[in-house]
Amino acid sequence: MMEAQEVEVEVEAQAATESGDQQIKLYSYWRSSCSYRVRIALNLKGLKYEYKAVNLLKGEQFSPEFRKLNPVGCVPVLVDGDTLVADSFAILMYLEEKYPQHPLLPPDLQKRAINYQAANIVSSSIQPLQNLAVLKYLEEKVSPDEKIEWVKFHIGKGFSALEELLNNHAGKYATGDEVYMADLFLAPQVYTAIRFQLDMTQFPLLARLHEAYKKIPAFLDAIPEKQPDAPSP
């Protein structure tokens, strides 16, 4: 039979494991919107993690060492003990299933479907068309000026769809009065849109949500400028 002290130690160890304390590593780049989503999720769920910077501008994502983590050569990558997960959508679903605190998906199936749709618009119809590889190609093959117009066009197209999708579902946040997965995708994407000087007055709902996210500590702590690898002001 275990002594009381031994039981207490075992319980504490189990709690530390379940909370992800000191075991999660996130391979991230400060300005990556995909990494940004995952940082928000980790913060919301209260999971401590070790930040592992991958400098995309220097091509560190293509190193043999990083390719062992993610053959595609993209951030983010999450390492949780013996589990390795790449791709932000896959990482968020993994975190949701393993760490139930602060659910990222609502119990209502219709609201859950809207969250999936909003996340998918960002992750498949906007972000891939403005990522570093695409912009570099456009700058080299077309022109730097066309690069900016390309970004604005595709973000604007996606934002128009999001405004229509969320119009009848938004509350304080994207799909009601609780923060869910859609918000984790929207916050980094609106941040990026503003960085590219997209006129957000065209998208009043998304602009309002952007202001709401500024009041949430988990979102504020995840912004690019606060990351360890962000350039000094």
Backbone bond lengths (Angstrom), bond angles and torsions (degrees), N, CA, C in turn:
res aa  C-N    CA-C-N  psi(-1)  N-CA   C-N-CA  omega(-1)  CA-C   N-CA-C  phi
1 M - - - 1.468 - - 1.535 109.34 -
2 M 1.336 116.44 137.77 1.450 120.96 -178.53 1.525 111.29 -74.98
3 E 1.333 114.97 143.00 1.454 120.22 171.86 1.527 108.48 -71.17
4 A 1.336 116.91 157.06 1.469 121.68 -178.74 1.524 111.19 -58.25
5 Q 1.351 116.21 -39.32 1.461 120.13 -178.06 1.527 110.48 -65.49
6 E 1.343 116.69 -39.27 1.458 120.59 -179.79 1.523 110.56 -65.90
7 V 1.324 115.68 -39.80 1.455 119.79 178.30 1.528 110.63 -62.62
8 E 1.334 115.73 -42.88 1.462 120.63 -179.67 1.518 111.09 -61.63
9 V 1.324 117.09 -42.90 1.467 121.19 179.41 1.521 110.16 -63.58
10 E 1.342 116.24 -41.92 1.458 120.47 -179.14 1.524 110.42 -64.23
11 V 1.317 117.21 -41.91 1.464 121.63 179.00 1.526 110.37 -63.18
12 E 1.328 116.44 -43.07 1.464 120.27 179.52 1.520 110.93 -63.73
13 A 1.333 116.49 -40.31 1.463 120.51 179.36 1.522 110.66 -64.51
14 Q 1.338 115.64 -41.74 1.454 119.93 178.86 1.526 110.56 -65.09
15 A 1.318 116.63 -40.55 1.467 120.56 179.37 1.524 110.63 -62.95
16 A 1.328 115.82 -40.43 1.463 119.83 179.13 1.519 110.64 -63.50
17 T 1.337 116.15 -40.58 1.460 120.46 178.90 1.515 110.95 -64.82
18 E 1.329 116.50 -44.65 1.457 120.67 -178.21 1.519 111.99 -66.92
19 S 1.300 117.44 -30.52 1.462 120.25 179.87 1.511 112.37 -83.62
20 G 1.347 117.00 -8.05 1.452 120.19 -179.04 1.513 112.84 78.56
21 D 1.326 117.80 10.20 1.447 122.36 -175.40 1.526 111.55 -58.60
22 Q 1.317 116.00 120.34 1.464 123.86 174.11 1.525 114.21 65.43
23 Q 1.316 118.58 13.78 1.454 117.22 179.05 1.518 113.40 -120.28
24 I 1.322 118.37 -15.78 1.456 120.75 -178.27 1.527 110.59 -88.96
25 K 1.334 115.46 135.24 1.461 121.95 173.63 1.525 107.92 -121.40
26 L 1.314 115.76 136.14 1.452 120.39 177.46 1.520 109.32 -119.76
27 Y 1.320 116.22 116.28 1.460 121.62 173.86 1.514 107.02 -85.33
28 S 1.323 115.39 117.66 1.460 120.57 -166.57 1.526 110.22 -143.95
29 Y 1.321 115.04 161.40 1.464 122.32 169.64 1.514 106.64 -126.43
30 W 1.298 117.24 135.96 1.456 121.47 -169.25 1.528 113.66 -54.16
31 R 1.341 117.94 -37.24 1.457 120.14 -174.61 1.538 112.94 -98.60
32 S 1.297 117.46 -0.40 1.465 120.84 178.82 1.526 110.24 -68.73
33 S 1.341 116.39 120.65 1.467 118.97 179.29 1.526 111.14 -69.23
34 C 1.329 116.75 -28.76 1.465 119.96 177.92 1.529 110.29 -67.80
35 S 1.326 116.62 -41.58 1.461 120.52 176.42 1.525 110.97 -67.04
36 Y 1.307 115.82 -37.29 1.467 123.46 179.28 1.537 109.96 -55.87
37 R 1.349 117.11 -44.09 1.464 120.97 179.36 1.524 111.22 -58.14
38 V 1.322 114.93 -45.14 1.462 119.83 -176.58 1.521 110.68 -69.01
39 R 1.322 117.37 -37.62 1.469 119.90 177.68 1.527 110.61 -60.35
40 I 1.333 116.81 -41.04 1.465 120.10 177.68 1.530 109.94 -60.92
41 A 1.322 116.72 -46.03 1.461 120.82 -178.31 1.518 111.59 -61.17
42 L 1.318 117.04 -45.10 1.464 121.02 178.84 1.523 110.57 -61.06
43 N 1.326 116.26 -40.92 1.470 120.41 178.82 1.528 111.32 -65.70
44 L 1.320 116.57 -44.76 1.469 120.24 -179.40 1.521 111.51 -60.89
45 K 1.317 116.01 -38.61 1.459 120.38 -178.03 1.526 112.62 -85.30
46 G 1.336 116.52 0.58 1.458 120.05 176.94 1.513 113.62 67.87
47 L 1.330 117.19 31.93 1.459 121.68 -177.74 1.526 110.71 -97.63
48 K 1.304 116.34 122.16 1.453 120.56 175.61 1.521 108.94 -75.73
49 Y 1.331 115.97 145.37 1.459 118.42 179.85 1.536 110.16 -151.50
50 E 1.319 113.58 156.86 1.455 120.67 176.09 1.522 108.36 -92.84
51 Y 1.314 116.36 126.55 1.465 121.67 -178.01 1.527 109.00 -86.74
52 K 1.327 116.12 121.10 1.462 121.40 179.19 1.532 107.69 -113.66
53 A 1.315 116.31 105.17 1.465 121.18 -175.01 1.531 111.56 -73.85
54 V 1.315 115.09 135.47 1.464 122.60 174.58 1.524 106.63 -124.27
55 N 1.311 117.40 112.86 1.469 121.45 -175.80 1.529 109.88 -81.94
56 L 1.325 115.89 103.45 1.460 120.52 -177.69 1.515 112.14 -68.58
57 L 1.323 117.45 -32.39 1.460 120.58 -179.31 1.521 111.72 -67.52
58 K 1.335 115.85 -28.78 1.470 120.06 177.81 1.531 112.18 -90.72
59 G 1.329 116.94 -0.72 1.454 120.46 177.99 1.516 115.14 77.02
60 E 1.342 116.82 20.51 1.466 119.07 -178.69 1.526 112.44 -64.36
61 Q 1.328 117.12 -20.61 1.471 120.88 179.66 1.528 111.83 -70.08
62 F 1.343 116.51 -14.46 1.466 120.39 -179.68 1.526 112.63 -101.74
63 S 1.327 116.24 4.42 1.468 119.48 180.00 1.528 109.82 -68.38
64 P 1.332 117.45 151.64 1.476 119.90 178.06 1.522 112.12 -56.63
65 E 1.325 116.69 -35.21 1.468 120.62 -178.76 1.528 110.69 -65.06
66 F 1.347 115.59 -45.09 1.464 117.76 -178.85 1.524 111.40 -73.52
67 R 1.324 117.72 -34.01 1.463 120.54 179.10 1.526 111.90 -62.00
68 K 1.328 116.34 -23.38 1.465 119.31 175.58 1.527 110.57 -68.85
69 L 1.339 115.74 -28.88 1.466 120.97 177.78 1.524 110.87 -81.75
70 N 1.322 116.35 -41.90 1.459 121.56 -179.65 1.525 109.01 -145.28
71 P 1.325 118.35 102.92 1.460 121.97 -177.97 1.526 113.85 -58.25
72 V 1.334 117.29 -24.20 1.466 120.51 178.95 1.530 111.00 -70.98
73 G 1.332 116.47 -24.30 1.460 120.34 -179.94 1.508 112.71 77.70
74 C 1.335 117.59 43.67 1.463 122.06 179.30 1.521 110.06 -132.11
75 V 1.328 115.74 152.44 1.460 121.68 168.81 1.526 107.04 -99.46
76 P 1.340 116.84 155.21 1.459 128.63 6.38 1.525 112.36 -91.26
77 V 1.333 113.42 162.94 1.457 122.28 168.97 1.517 106.99 -131.28
78 L 1.314 116.69 133.52 1.456 122.10 178.95 1.529 109.15 -112.08
79 V 1.318 115.38 131.60 1.457 121.03 173.62 1.521 107.12 -117.75
80 D 1.314 115.88 117.71 1.466 122.58 -178.12 1.525 107.73 -122.92
81 G 1.336 115.31 93.36 1.457 118.73 -175.44 1.516 110.08 64.17
82 D 1.318 117.20 -119.08 1.463 121.99 179.36 1.524 113.00 -91.16
83 T 1.327 116.46 0.94 1.468 120.15 -177.50 1.520 111.07 -100.88
84 L 1.324 115.97 132.26 1.462 121.78 177.65 1.522 107.94 -121.40
85 V 1.338 115.98 128.38 1.464 120.93 -179.98 1.527 108.91 -133.44
86 A 1.328 116.47 129.74 1.457 121.87 175.15 1.523 109.33 -113.19
87 D 1.336 116.23 158.67 1.463 125.15 -178.78 1.534 109.33 84.66
88 S 1.328 115.05 127.42 1.467 119.66 -172.69 1.528 112.99 -62.26
89 F 1.325 117.77 -40.12 1.470 119.66 -179.41 1.528 109.90 -63.31
90 A 1.333 116.43 -45.24 1.464 120.69 179.42 1.528 110.72 -63.90
91 I 1.320 116.27 -38.93 1.469 120.25 179.73 1.525 110.52 -64.46
92 L 1.330 116.65 -44.06 1.463 119.96 -179.60 1.526 111.56 -63.30
93 M 1.316 116.71 -40.20 1.465 119.52 178.72 1.527 110.48 -67.21
94 Y 1.316 116.45 -38.25 1.469 120.17 177.38 1.528 110.65 -63.23
95 L 1.329 116.73 -46.44 1.461 120.23 179.54 1.528 110.98 -62.38
96 E 1.322 115.86 -38.26 1.457 120.21 -179.38 1.525 111.27 -63.74
97 E 1.325 116.00 -39.50 1.459 119.63 -177.61 1.523 112.69 -77.58
98 K 1.330 116.94 -34.40 1.468 118.99 -177.44 1.522 112.91 -85.84
99 Y 1.324 116.26 -36.66 1.469 120.40 -174.90 1.536 109.03 -119.00
100 P 1.322 117.78 94.14 1.474 121.11 -172.37 1.524 114.99 -72.76
101 Q 1.346 118.09 -13.67 1.462 118.36 -178.24 1.534 110.13 -62.23
102 H 1.301 115.92 143.89 1.467 124.64 -173.93 1.533 110.45 44.64
103 P 1.319 118.01 77.66 1.474 121.70 -178.73 1.527 112.42 -56.16
104 L 1.321 115.66 139.48 1.458 121.37 178.02 1.520 112.00 -91.06
105 L 1.337 116.18 -8.14 1.456 120.80 179.40 1.528 109.54 -126.65
106 P 1.335 117.55 138.19 1.465 120.57 -179.58 1.527 110.83 -75.21
107 P 1.320 117.69 156.50 1.474 120.43 177.98 1.528 112.79 -69.61
108 D 1.332 117.00 -29.66 1.458 121.37 -179.53 1.535 109.82 -69.34
109 L 1.328 117.30 125.61 1.462 121.54 -174.14 1.526 112.84 -65.37
110 Q 1.334 117.53 -36.49 1.461 119.16 178.89 1.527 110.76 -65.99
111 K 1.335 116.05 -44.61 1.463 119.52 178.11 1.524 110.93 -64.21
112 R 1.330 115.46 -36.49 1.452 119.73 178.40 1.535 110.23 -62.92
113 A 1.321 115.84 -41.84 1.465 120.45 179.00 1.525 111.26 -63.36
114 I 1.333 117.02 -39.14 1.465 120.35 177.91 1.523 110.49 -64.37
115 N 1.318 116.68 -39.10 1.465 120.17 176.76 1.518 111.11 -61.81
116 Y 1.325 116.90 -43.33 1.462 120.22 177.72 1.521 110.85 -61.44
117 Q 1.326 116.21 -43.26 1.464 120.05 -178.31 1.528 111.66 -64.41
118 A 1.323 116.28 -45.99 1.462 119.90 -179.97 1.529 110.85 -62.44
119 A 1.327 115.89 -44.60 1.465 120.14 178.89 1.518 110.85 -61.61
120 N 1.324 116.40 -38.95 1.456 120.32 -177.85 1.523 112.25 -70.84
121 I 1.321 117.18 -35.41 1.468 119.67 176.61 1.524 109.61 -60.06
122 V 1.321 115.93 -43.79 1.468 119.43 179.65 1.525 110.92 -68.74
123 S 1.328 116.54 -47.58 1.467 119.60 -170.71 1.526 114.05 -77.36
124 S 1.348 117.57 -22.35 1.458 118.37 -178.34 1.525 114.51 -116.73
125 S 1.340 117.31 -25.75 1.468 119.67 -176.01 1.524 114.48 -106.58
126 I 1.330 116.70 -11.03 1.472 119.37 179.90 1.526 111.31 -121.06
127 Q 1.313 117.21 -64.66 1.470 121.26 -170.47 1.535 114.61 -56.08
128 P 1.341 119.56 -43.32 1.468 118.20 -179.00 1.527 113.40 -62.81
129 L 1.335 116.64 -24.30 1.464 120.52 -178.12 1.519 112.90 -86.48
130 Q 1.331 117.74 -2.79 1.461 120.83 -179.74 1.527 111.18 -129.14
131 N 1.339 116.50 13.26 1.462 117.11 -177.61 1.527 110.86 -76.23
132 L 1.301 116.02 171.62 1.463 122.11 -170.99 1.525 112.31 -58.93
133 A 1.337 117.32 -42.77 1.462 120.85 -177.35 1.523 111.63 -63.68
134 V 1.342 116.80 -42.52 1.456 121.08 -179.83 1.522 110.76 -66.60
135 L 1.327 116.87 -44.33 1.464 120.36 -178.94 1.525 111.69 -65.49
136 K 1.309 116.25 -37.32 1.467 120.28 177.94 1.523 110.33 -64.96
137 Y 1.318 115.91 -41.65 1.464 120.44 178.85 1.532 110.40 -62.80
138 L 1.338 116.88 -46.93 1.464 120.68 -179.49 1.521 111.64 -62.74
139 E 1.313 116.32 -39.97 1.466 120.22 -179.51 1.523 110.69 -64.02
140 E 1.331 116.14 -39.37 1.470 120.45 -177.54 1.528 112.01 -79.27
141 K 1.327 117.93 -39.04 1.465 121.69 -173.26 1.523 113.60 -93.38
142 V 1.320 117.10 -25.31 1.466 120.10 -178.54 1.527 109.05 -115.91
143 S 1.345 117.40 -89.70 1.463 120.84 175.72 1.521 109.27 -169.97
144 P 1.344 116.93 154.55 1.465 120.11 177.96 1.532 112.19 -59.03
145 D 1.336 117.64 -35.71 1.460 120.79 -179.73 1.526 111.27 -66.50
146 E 1.312 116.95 -42.04 1.466 121.08 179.20 1.522 111.10 -65.95
147 K 1.321 116.07 -29.99 1.462 120.69 179.10 1.526 110.58 -58.80
148 I 1.328 116.13 -46.05 1.465 120.27 -178.45 1.525 110.82 -66.60
149 E 1.319 117.10 -42.19 1.465 120.66 179.26 1.518 111.05 -64.40
150 W 1.320 116.62 -37.70 1.470 122.01 176.94 1.531 110.06 -59.24
151 V 1.325 115.31 -48.42 1.467 120.27 -179.08 1.523 110.71 -61.36
152 K 1.297 116.96 -48.27 1.465 120.57 -178.28 1.530 111.26 -61.49
153 F 1.325 116.93 -40.27 1.463 120.28 -179.41 1.523 111.16 -62.51
154 H 1.332 116.64 -47.88 1.457 119.30 -174.38 1.534 112.45 -75.16
155 I 1.330 116.87 -34.85 1.465 118.06 174.53 1.521 109.63 -66.27
156 G 1.339 116.62 -43.56 1.461 120.47 179.95 1.512 112.46 -61.26
157 K 1.330 116.66 -40.49 1.462 120.54 178.25 1.529 110.92 -62.02
158 G 1.328 115.77 -45.20 1.464 120.22 178.55 1.508 112.40 -66.38
159 F 1.329 116.32 -39.34 1.469 120.14 -179.59 1.521 111.51 -66.05
160 S 1.334 117.02 -35.89 1.472 119.93 177.04 1.525 110.10 -61.21
161 A 1.323 115.67 -41.13 1.464 120.30 178.86 1.525 110.99 -66.44
162 L 1.321 116.80 -40.26 1.461 120.92 179.95 1.524 111.77 -66.58
163 E 1.324 116.42 -39.88 1.467 119.84 177.64 1.534 110.20 -59.03
164 E 1.324 116.04 -43.67 1.466 120.38 -179.37 1.523 110.91 -68.99
165 L 1.324 116.74 -42.69 1.464 120.96 -178.51 1.522 112.05 -62.44
166 L 1.338 115.97 -43.78 1.464 120.58 -171.78 1.525 113.88 -89.67
167 N 1.307 117.22 -7.41 1.460 121.25 -173.45 1.527 113.54 -52.89
168 N 1.322 117.16 -40.85 1.464 120.64 -176.87 1.525 113.24 -98.93
169 H 1.324 116.82 8.45 1.460 120.05 -176.48 1.527 113.89 -123.34
170 A 1.322 116.52 -20.87 1.464 119.73 -175.30 1.517 111.94 -70.76
171 G 1.325 114.57 145.54 1.452 122.07 170.72 1.511 105.93 -125.00
172 K 1.295 116.58 -124.01 1.460 120.08 174.45 1.526 109.58 -64.32
173 Y 1.342 114.84 -32.77 1.466 120.86 178.64 1.525 108.81 -123.04
174 A 1.311 117.73 -167.18 1.465 121.51 -168.17 1.519 114.67 -61.27
175 T 1.335 116.90 -40.59 1.474 118.83 -176.60 1.528 112.02 -127.06
176 G 1.304 116.27 32.10 1.463 120.68 179.06 1.510 111.40 140.47
177 D 1.311 115.79 -154.48 1.465 120.39 -176.25 1.522 113.35 -99.85
178 E 1.322 117.27 9.81 1.457 122.47 174.54 1.524 109.30 -120.34
179 V 1.317 115.82 149.26 1.466 120.86 177.01 1.526 109.49 -77.47
180 Y 1.339 115.35 127.12 1.458 120.48 177.73 1.527 110.43 -133.00
181 M 1.307 115.98 -171.63 1.459 121.41 -172.19 1.523 113.70 -56.08
182 A 1.323 117.39 -40.18 1.466 119.76 -179.92 1.527 111.12 -55.02
183 D 1.315 116.37 -39.66 1.465 120.44 -179.27 1.530 111.89 -64.35
184 L 1.333 116.08 -34.49 1.459 120.49 -179.15 1.518 111.44 -67.73
185 F 1.340 116.51 -27.73 1.458 120.30 177.15 1.526 111.44 -86.08
186 L 1.325 115.83 -34.89 1.463 119.33 -176.48 1.523 112.74 -71.30
187 A 1.322 117.62 -42.44 1.468 120.17 -174.90 1.531 112.42 -57.31
188 P 1.336 120.15 -50.89 1.466 119.60 178.44 1.526 113.26 -65.43
189 Q 1.346 116.35 -33.60 1.462 118.51 -177.78 1.524 111.73 -71.25
190 V 1.318 116.94 -39.04 1.470 119.12 176.54 1.536 109.61 -67.43
191 Y 1.320 116.53 -39.10 1.472 120.42 175.54 1.531 110.12 -55.07
192 T 1.330 116.00 -45.34 1.462 120.70 -179.62 1.518 111.10 -66.32
193 A 1.323 116.77 -40.88 1.462 120.63 179.29 1.527 110.95 -59.73
194 I 1.314 116.39 -42.61 1.465 120.83 179.44 1.522 110.09 -66.49
195 R 1.325 116.47 -37.18 1.475 120.27 177.67 1.530 111.04 -61.21
196 F 1.332 116.25 -34.37 1.465 120.57 178.27 1.528 111.93 -90.24
197 Q 1.333 116.30 11.07 1.462 123.79 174.04 1.533 113.23 62.28
198 L 1.325 115.36 36.33 1.459 119.37 173.25 1.528 108.89 -72.13
199 D 1.309 116.97 137.27 1.459 122.26 179.88 1.530 109.36 -72.26
200 M 1.327 116.43 103.61 1.465 120.58 -175.98 1.524 113.07 -79.28
201 T 1.345 118.31 -6.42 1.469 119.09 176.42 1.527 110.52 -66.22
202 Q 1.328 117.10 -17.89 1.461 121.29 176.70 1.531 111.83 -72.02
203 F 1.328 115.08 -17.68 1.460 120.60 -173.03 1.533 109.73 -129.33
204 P 1.336 116.39 72.64 1.465 120.36 -172.93 1.530 114.41 -61.19
205 L 1.319 117.95 -35.43 1.459 119.83 179.76 1.521 110.99 -66.57
206 L 1.316 117.28 -46.67 1.462 120.99 179.86 1.532 110.79 -66.57
207 A 1.324 116.48 -36.05 1.460 119.83 177.64 1.531 110.44 -64.41
208 R 1.328 116.50 -39.59 1.473 119.99 178.33 1.526 110.81 -66.18
209 L 1.314 117.07 -41.56 1.458 120.45 178.36 1.525 110.80 -63.17
210 H 1.310 116.09 -38.18 1.467 120.46 178.86 1.528 110.63 -58.17
211 E 1.312 117.07 -41.24 1.463 121.14 178.81 1.522 110.69 -68.04
212 A 1.331 116.92 -36.00 1.470 120.63 179.16 1.529 110.73 -66.11
213 Y 1.327 117.08 -37.98 1.472 120.65 -178.84 1.524 111.84 -66.08
214 K 1.322 116.46 -26.46 1.464 120.47 -179.36 1.530 112.43 -66.37
215 K 1.319 116.55 -13.95 1.464 120.65 -177.49 1.529 112.75 -99.02
216 I 1.329 117.27 1.79 1.465 121.61 -176.93 1.529 109.68 -105.28
217 P 1.332 118.68 116.65 1.471 121.34 -177.67 1.530 113.87 -53.65
218 A 1.323 117.76 -40.05 1.477 120.45 -178.64 1.520 111.43 -62.18
219 F 1.314 116.85 -32.58 1.460 121.56 177.31 1.524 110.65 -77.64
220 L 1.326 115.70 -43.90 1.462 119.87 -178.36 1.527 112.05 -62.61
221 D 1.333 116.84 -39.08 1.460 120.22 -179.60 1.524 112.50 -70.67
222 A 1.325 116.43 -16.07 1.466 120.38 -177.75 1.526 113.32 -95.33
223 I 1.328 118.15 -5.92 1.466 119.50 -175.95 1.523 110.51 -62.59
224 P 1.317 117.11 149.86 1.467 120.96 -175.46 1.527 115.03 -53.05
225 E 1.321 116.63 -43.08 1.474 119.47 -175.30 1.515 113.89 -63.41
226 K 1.326 117.29 -19.52 1.469 120.65 -178.43 1.536 113.21 -93.46
227 Q 1.335 117.07 4.33 1.456 118.32 -176.76 1.528 111.56 -86.40
228 P 1.327 117.47 153.02 1.470 120.89 -175.62 1.516 114.42 -57.95
229 D 1.332 117.24 -29.88 1.463 119.48 -176.81 1.528 113.10 -96.81
230 A 1.324 116.96 7.29 1.473 120.03 176.87 1.528 109.47 -69.00
231 P 1.331 117.90 139.73 1.476 120.41 177.81 1.523 110.97 -60.68
232 S 1.292 116.30 149.44 1.463 120.77 176.36 1.518 109.58 -66.39
233 P 1.342 117.41 142.70 1.469 121.01 179.91 1.521 111.70 -56.98
